[in-house]
Amino acid sequence: MSSRGKLVIIQMANCITGFSISNWLTLAFSFAPRDVAWRFPLAFQLFFTFCIYALCPFLPDSPRLLIRKGKHEEALEVLAVLEGHGATPESASVRTQYNIIKDILDREHMNTYTWWQLLSGKGPSGVLRRMILGAWMQAMNQISGINVTSYYMSYIFINALGISELLSRILAAAGSVDYLVFACLAYFVIERYGRRKVMMVSAAACSTCWIVIAIALGFSANGGNEYKLGIVAVSFFFVFFASFGMGVLGVPWLYPTEINALEMRTKGASLAMSTNWIMNYAVVQVTLPGIQNIGWKFWIIWAVICFSFIPITYFFYPETANRTLEDIDRFFETSPGLFVHRNKLAVQLHRPAEYIEADERIAIAQAEESKEVGGKSEFAETKEAV
């Protein structure tokens, strides 16, 4: 629970590592003969595919999947490994976590929902709201303008700033390293400050970057010093990569998996992912016409959009850091209002005491049930022996 965010940040840092490698490959092979310049970068992607194939056999199944399949001992072993600190399958903390997961899965197994039921609001508490929150968080990831810079950085430097082709490619590759460094640094803030605060601060920084870029390019287009203003614009493209990498990159990939109920988690996550790529497509389609037709004003659009993330997150998004997946179910079972900013259970960073007590009650109930079953078995054995 305390490492979910960090693990997703590691995953995203791996993605940005690939992005950085692709930029440097593009730069390096821009000097190669024409066919090699595009064939090798495309073929090189197979290397990572083979790495995934090689590692998959060594990845353990999740405890929830193992419990679903009735492999309870294996589930306890995986939980013990995840617990760390010398924990064993017999450890009290491991058994407690196992009992909590099993209790939720037993209740979940009794209910299965179709897409229509989920979209019509039937199913787990707040199901439609939770799906929308997860999907819109993914939308924010894309409409921040990140792929304007990721896909078209060289084009922007050449056509909007008048930088040479070689220098533009060097700057784009250097920008990817900047992006990677700050995507890694997010590891240290995602759990410490929570999803809400990290998202809002990152969005505010991104919006500020777009404002400065718009001002610099606006003055440049109206007779300002192109060289100096170009330096300002390039610098804040780099700052944007850093700002995005620290929050708006990772939080949207983490949030949908945390906010959706266990009964519809896969469906909710798939809706969020599809929203991400739909928005990705939309951003890619509008970028070139936007730069060509409205010039420096194009960047104001992204500034306004990024700024809008702040009130959206503040008013509508409950905190999911330091919560178990079961805690999120409990929160929505209370039928919270649309606005969550004044709800202590929704916004506090530390795990609410109410949820800790609920886990303890489940653990006690499971222990008592086990004792009863054990007592009946001993009685039956004694009776049979007599």
Contacts in CASP RR format, 6 or more apart in sequence:
PFRMAT RR
TARGET T0000
AUTHOR 0000-0000-0000
METHOD contacts of the structure
MODEL  1
MSSRGKLVIIQMANCITGFSISNWLTLAFSFAPRDVAWRFPLAFQLFFTF
CIYALCPFLPDSPRLLIRKGKHEEALEVLAVLEGHGATPESASVRTQYNI
IKDILDREHMNTYTWWQLLSGKGPSGVLRRMILGAWMQAMNQISGINVTS
YYMSYIFINALGISELLSRILAAAGSVDYLVFACLAYFVIERYGRRKVMM
VSAAACSTCWIVIAIALGFSANGGNEYKLGIVAVSFFFVFFASFGMGVLG
VPWLYPTEINALEMRTKGASLAMSTNWIMNYAVVQVTLPGIQNIGWKFWI
IWAVICFSFIPITYFFYPETANRTLEDIDRFFETSPGLFVHRNKLAVQLH
RPAEYIEADERIAIAQAEESKEVGGKSEFAETKEAV
1 322 0 8 1.000
1 323 0 8 1.000
1 324 0 8 1.000
2 191 0 8 1.000
2 322 0 8 1.000
3 191 0 8 1.000
4 254 0 8 1.000
4 258 0 8 1.000
5 190 0 8 1.000
5 191 0 8 1.000
5 254 0 8 1.000
5 321 0 8 1.000
6 187 0 8 1.000
6 190 0 8 1.000
6 191 0 8 1.000
8 190 0 8 1.000
8 250 0 8 1.000
8 253 0 8 1.000
8 254 0 8 1.000
8 257 0 8 1.000
9 183 0 8 1.000
9 184 0 8 1.000
9 186 0 8 1.000
9 187 0 8 1.000
9 190 0 8 1.000
9 250 0 8 1.000
10 187 0 8 1.000
11 253 0 8 1.000
12 183 0 8 1.000
12 186 0 8 1.000
12 249 0 8 1.000
12 250 0 8 1.000
12 253 0 8 1.000
13 180 0 8 1.000
13 183 0 8 1.000
13 184 0 8 1.000
13 186 0 8 1.000
13 187 0 8 1.000
16 176 0 8 1.000
16 179 0 8 1.000
16 180 0 8 1.000
16 183 0 8 1.000
16 245 0 8 1.000
16 249 0 8 1.000
17 180 0 8 1.000
18 48 0 8 1.000
19 150 0 8 1.000
19 176 0 8 1.000
19 179 0 8 1.000
19 180 0 8 1.000
20 173 0 8 1.000
20 176 0 8 1.000
20 177 0 8 1.000
20 179 0 8 1.000
20 180 0 8 1.000
22 41 0 8 1.000
22 176 0 8 1.000
23 172 0 8 1.000
23 173 0 8 1.000
23 175 0 8 1.000
23 176 0 8 1.000
24 173 0 8 1.000
24 176 0 8 1.000
25 40 0 8 1.000
25 41 0 8 1.000
25 44 0 8 1.000
26 41 0 8 1.000
26 169 0 8 1.000
26 172 0 8 1.000
26 173 0 8 1.000
27 169 0 8 1.000
27 170 0 8 1.000
27 172 0 8 1.000
27 173 0 8 1.000
29 36 0 8 1.000
29 37 0 8 1.000
29 38 0 8 1.000
29 40 0 8 1.000
29 41 0 8 1.000
30 37 0 8 1.000
30 166 0 8 1.000
30 169 0 8 1.000
32 40 0 8 1.000
60 78 0 8 1.000
60 81 0 8 1.000
61 71 0 8 1.000
61 74 0 8 1.000
61 78 0 8 1.000
62 78 0 8 1.000
63 75 0 8 1.000
63 78 0 8 1.000
63 79 0 8 1.000
63 82 0 8 1.000
63 97 0 8 1.000
63 98 0 8 1.000
63 101 0 8 1.000
64 75 0 8 1.000
64 101 0 8 1.000
64 105 0 8 1.000
64 262 0 8 1.000
66 72 0 8 1.000
66 74 0 8 1.000
66 75 0 8 1.000
66 78 0 8 1.000
67 75 0 8 1.000
67 98 0 8 1.000
67 101 0 8 1.000
67 102 0 8 1.000
67 105 0 8 1.000
68 105 0 8 1.000
68 109 0 8 1.000
72 98 0 8 1.000
73 89 0 8 1.000
75 98 0 8 1.000
75 101 0 8 1.000
76 89 0 8 1.000
76 94 0 8 1.000
76 95 0 8 1.000
76 98 0 8 1.000
77 89 0 8 1.000
79 87 0 8 1.000
79 89 0 8 1.000
79 94 0 8 1.000
79 97 0 8 1.000
79 98 0 8 1.000
80 86 0 8 1.000
80 87 0 8 1.000
80 88 0 8 1.000
80 89 0 8 1.000
80 91 0 8 1.000
80 94 0 8 1.000
81 87 0 8 1.000
83 91 0 8 1.000
83 93 0 8 1.000
83 94 0 8 1.000
83 97 0 8 1.000
87 93 0 8 1.000
87 94 0 8 1.000
88 94 0 8 1.000
89 95 0 8 1.000
95 363 0 8 1.000
96 359 0 8 1.000
96 363 0 8 1.000
99 362 0 8 1.000
99 363 0 8 1.000
99 366 0 8 1.000
99 367 0 8 1.000
100 324 0 8 1.000
100 326 0 8 1.000
100 359 0 8 1.000
100 362 0 8 1.000
100 363 0 8 1.000
102 366 0 8 1.000
103 362 0 8 1.000
103 366 0 8 1.000
104 262 0 8 1.000
104 325 0 8 1.000
104 326 0 8 1.000
104 329 0 8 1.000
105 262 0 8 1.000
108 262 0 8 1.000
108 263 0 8 1.000
111 123 0 8 1.000
111 124 0 8 1.000
111 263 0 8 1.000
112 263 0 8 1.000
113 122 0 8 1.000
113 123 0 8 1.000
113 124 0 8 1.000
113 127 0 8 1.000
113 263 0 8 1.000
113 264 0 8 1.000
113 267 0 8 1.000
115 267 0 8 1.000
117 123 0 8 1.000
118 127 0 8 1.000
118 128 0 8 1.000
118 131 0 8 1.000
118 264 0 8 1.000
118 267 0 8 1.000
118 268 0 8 1.000
119 128 0 8 1.000
119 131 0 8 1.000
120 128 0 8 1.000
121 127 0 8 1.000
121 128 0 8 1.000
123 261 0 8 1.000
123 263 0 8 1.000
123 264 0 8 1.000
124 130 0 8 1.000
124 261 0 8 1.000
124 262 0 8 1.000
124 263 0 8 1.000
124 264 0 8 1.000
124 329 0 8 1.000
124 332 0 8 1.000
125 261 0 8 1.000
125 329 0 8 1.000
125 332 0 8 1.000
125 333 0 8 1.000
125 335 0 8 1.000
126 261 0 8 1.000
126 332 0 8 1.000
127 261 0 8 1.000
127 264 0 8 1.000
129 332 0 8 1.000
130 259 0 8 1.000
130 260 0 8 1.000
130 261 0 8 1.000
130 268 0 8 1.000
130 328 0 8 1.000
130 332 0 8 1.000
131 260 0 8 1.000
131 264 0 8 1.000
131 267 0 8 1.000
131 268 0 8 1.000
131 271 0 8 1.000
131 272 0 8 1.000
133 255 0 8 1.000
133 259 0 8 1.000
133 316 0 8 1.000
133 317 0 8 1.000
134 252 0 8 1.000
134 255 0 8 1.000
134 256 0 8 1.000
134 259 0 8 1.000
134 260 0 8 1.000
134 268 0 8 1.000
134 271 0 8 1.000
134 272 0 8 1.000
135 256 0 8 1.000
135 268 0 8 1.000
135 271 0 8 1.000
135 272 0 8 1.000
135 275 0 8 1.000
136 275 0 8 1.000
136 312 0 8 1.000
137 251 0 8 1.000
137 252 0 8 1.000
137 255 0 8 1.000
137 256 0 8 1.000
137 259 0 8 1.000
137 272 0 8 1.000
137 317 0 8 1.000
138 252 0 8 1.000
138 253 0 8 1.000
138 256 0 8 1.000
138 272 0 8 1.000
138 273 0 8 1.000
138 275 0 8 1.000
138 276 0 8 1.000
138 279 0 8 1.000
139 275 0 8 1.000
139 276 0 8 1.000
139 279 0 8 1.000
140 203 0 8 1.000
140 248 0 8 1.000
140 252 0 8 1.000
140 309 0 8 1.000
140 312 0 8 1.000
141 248 0 8 1.000
141 249 0 8 1.000
141 250 0 8 1.000
141 252 0 8 1.000
141 253 0 8 1.000
141 276 0 8 1.000
141 279 0 8 1.000
142 276 0 8 1.000
142 279 0 8 1.000
142 280 0 8 1.000
142 282 0 8 1.000
142 283 0 8 1.000
143 279 0 8 1.000
143 282 0 8 1.000
143 283 0 8 1.000
143 305 0 8 1.000
144 203 0 8 1.000
144 206 0 8 1.000
144 244 0 8 1.000
144 248 0 8 1.000
144 302 0 8 1.000
144 305 0 8 1.000
144 306 0 8 1.000
144 309 0 8 1.000
145 283 0 8 1.000
145 302 0 8 1.000
145 305 0 8 1.000
145 306 0 8 1.000
146 244 0 8 1.000
146 248 0 8 1.000
146 249 0 8 1.000
147 280 0 8 1.000
147 283 0 8 1.000
147 284 0 8 1.000
147 287 0 8 1.000
148 156 0 8 1.000
148 283 0 8 1.000
148 287 0 8 1.000
148 302 0 8 1.000
149 156 0 8 1.000
149 237 0 8 1.000
149 240 0 8 1.000
149 241 0 8 1.000
151 284 0 8 1.000
151 287 0 8 1.000
152 287 0 8 1.000
152 288 0 8 1.000
152 291 0 8 1.000
153 168 0 8 1.000
153 171 0 8 1.000
153 172 0 8 1.000
153 175 0 8 1.000
153 237 0 8 1.000
154 165 0 8 1.000
154 168 0 8 1.000
154 169 0 8 1.000
154 171 0 8 1.000
154 172 0 8 1.000
155 288 0 8 1.000
155 291 0 8 1.000
156 237 0 8 1.000
156 291 0 8 1.000
157 163 0 8 1.000
157 167 0 8 1.000
157 168 0 8 1.000
157 171 0 8 1.000
157 172 0 8 1.000
157 234 0 8 1.000
158 164 0 8 1.000
158 165 0 8 1.000
158 168 0 8 1.000
159 291 0 8 1.000
160 217 0 8 1.000
160 233 0 8 1.000
160 291 0 8 1.000
160 295 0 8 1.000
161 217 0 8 1.000
161 220 0 8 1.000
161 226 0 8 1.000
161 230 0 8 1.000
161 233 0 8 1.000
161 234 0 8 1.000
162 226 0 8 1.000
163 171 0 8 1.000
163 234 0 8 1.000
171 234 0 8 1.000
174 238 0 8 1.000
175 237 0 8 1.000
175 238 0 8 1.000
175 241 0 8 1.000
176 241 0 8 1.000
178 238 0 8 1.000
178 241 0 8 1.000
178 242 0 8 1.000
179 241 0 8 1.000
179 242 0 8 1.000
179 244 0 8 1.000
179 245 0 8 1.000
181 242 0 8 1.000
182 241 0 8 1.000
182 242 0 8 1.000
182 243 0 8 1.000
182 244 0 8 1.000
182 245 0 8 1.000
182 246 0 8 1.000
183 245 0 8 1.000
183 246 0 8 1.000
183 249 0 8 1.000
183 250 0 8 1.000
185 246 0 8 1.000
186 198 0 8 1.000
186 245 0 8 1.000
186 246 0 8 1.000
186 247 0 8 1.000
186 249 0 8 1.000
186 250 0 8 1.000
189 198 0 8 1.000
189 246 0 8 1.000
189 247 0 8 1.000
190 198 0 8 1.000
190 247 0 8 1.000
190 250 0 8 1.000
190 251 0 8 1.000
190 254 0 8 1.000
190 321 0 8 1.000
191 321 0 8 1.000
191 322 0 8 1.000
193 201 0 8 1.000
193 349 0 8 1.000
194 319 0 8 1.000
194 321 0 8 1.000
194 322 0 8 1.000
194 349 0 8 1.000
195 251 0 8 1.000
195 254 0 8 1.000
195 255 0 8 1.000
195 258 0 8 1.000
195 317 0 8 1.000
195 319 0 8 1.000
195 320 0 8 1.000
195 321 0 8 1.000
196 313 0 8 1.000
196 314 0 8 1.000
196 317 0 8 1.000
196 319 0 8 1.000
196 347 0 8 1.000
197 349 0 8 1.000
198 246 0 8 1.000
198 247 0 8 1.000
198 251 0 8 1.000
199 247 0 8 1.000
199 248 0 8 1.000
199 251 0 8 1.000
199 309 0 8 1.000
199 313 0 8 1.000
199 317 0 8 1.000
200 309 0 8 1.000
200 310 0 8 1.000
200 313 0 8 1.000
200 314 0 8 1.000
201 246 0 8 1.000
201 247 0 8 1.000
202 243 0 8 1.000
202 244 0 8 1.000
202 245 0 8 1.000
202 246 0 8 1.000
202 247 0 8 1.000
202 248 0 8 1.000
202 251 0 8 1.000
203 248 0 8 1.000
203 306 0 8 1.000
203 307 0 8 1.000
203 309 0 8 1.000
203 310 0 8 1.000
203 313 0 8 1.000
204 306 0 8 1.000
204 307 0 8 1.000
204 310 0 8 1.000
205 239 0 8 1.000
205 243 0 8 1.000
205 246 0 8 1.000
206 240 0 8 1.000
206 243 0 8 1.000
206 244 0 8 1.000
206 248 0 8 1.000
206 302 0 8 1.000
206 306 0 8 1.000
207 303 0 8 1.000
207 304 0 8 1.000
207 306 0 8 1.000
207 307 0 8 1.000
207 310 0 8 1.000
208 243 0 8 1.000
208 303 0 8 1.000
209 236 0 8 1.000
209 237 0 8 1.000
209 239 0 8 1.000
209 240 0 8 1.000
209 243 0 8 1.000
210 240 0 8 1.000
210 299 0 8 1.000
210 300 0 8 1.000
210 302 0 8 1.000
210 303 0 8 1.000
210 306 0 8 1.000
211 300 0 8 1.000
211 303 0 8 1.000
212 232 0 8 1.000
212 233 0 8 1.000
212 236 0 8 1.000
213 233 0 8 1.000
213 236 0 8 1.000
213 237 0 8 1.000
213 240 0 8 1.000
213 299 0 8 1.000
214 296 0 8 1.000
214 297 0 8 1.000
214 299 0 8 1.000
214 300 0 8 1.000
214 303 0 8 1.000
216 229 0 8 1.000
216 230 0 8 1.000
216 232 0 8 1.000
216 233 0 8 1.000
216 236 0 8 1.000
217 229 0 8 1.000
217 230 0 8 1.000
217 233 0 8 1.000
217 295 0 8 1.000
217 296 0 8 1.000
217 299 0 8 1.000
218 296 0 8 1.000
219 229 0 8 1.000
220 226 0 8 1.000
220 229 0 8 1.000
220 230 0 8 1.000
220 233 0 8 1.000
220 296 0 8 1.000
221 295 0 8 1.000
221 296 0 8 1.000
248 306 0 8 1.000
248 309 0 8 1.000
252 276 0 8 1.000
254 320 0 8 1.000
255 317 0 8 1.000
255 320 0 8 1.000
256 268 0 8 1.000
256 269 0 8 1.000
256 272 0 8 1.000
256 273 0 8 1.000
257 265 0 8 1.000
257 269 0 8 1.000
258 320 0 8 1.000
258 323 0 8 1.000
258 325 0 8 1.000
258 328 0 8 1.000
259 318 0 8 1.000
259 320 0 8 1.000
259 328 0 8 1.000
260 267 0 8 1.000
260 268 0 8 1.000
260 269 0 8 1.000
261 328 0 8 1.000
261 329 0 8 1.000
261 332 0 8 1.000
262 325 0 8 1.000
262 326 0 8 1.000
262 329 0 8 1.000
265 325 0 8 1.000
290 298 0 8 1.000
291 298 0 8 1.000
314 341 0 8 1.000
315 339 0 8 1.000
315 340 0 8 1.000
315 341 0 8 1.000
316 338 0 8 1.000
316 339 0 8 1.000
316 340 0 8 1.000
317 340 0 8 1.000
318 328 0 8 1.000
318 331 0 8 1.000
318 336 0 8 1.000
318 340 0 8 1.000
318 343 0 8 1.000
318 345 0 8 1.000
318 346 0 8 1.000
318 347 0 8 1.000
319 346 0 8 1.000
319 347 0 8 1.000
319 348 0 8 1.000
319 349 0 8 1.000
320 328 0 8 1.000
321 349 0 8 1.000
322 349 0 8 1.000
322 350 0 8 1.000
322 351 0 8 1.000
323 331 0 8 1.000
323 351 0 8 1.000
323 355 0 8 1.000
324 355 0 8 1.000
324 359 0 8 1.000
326 355 0 8 1.000
326 359 0 8 1.000
327 351 0 8 1.000
327 352 0 8 1.000
327 355 0 8 1.000
330 354 0 8 1.000
330 355 0 8 1.000
330 358 0 8 1.000
331 345 0 8 1.000
331 346 0 8 1.000
334 345 0 8 1.000
336 343 0 8 1.000
336 345 0 8 1.000
336 346 0 8 1.000
337 343 0 8 1.000
340 346 0 8 1.000
340 347 0 8 1.000
341 347 0 8 1.000
344 352 0 8 1.000
345 352 0 8 1.000
345 354 0 8 1.000
END
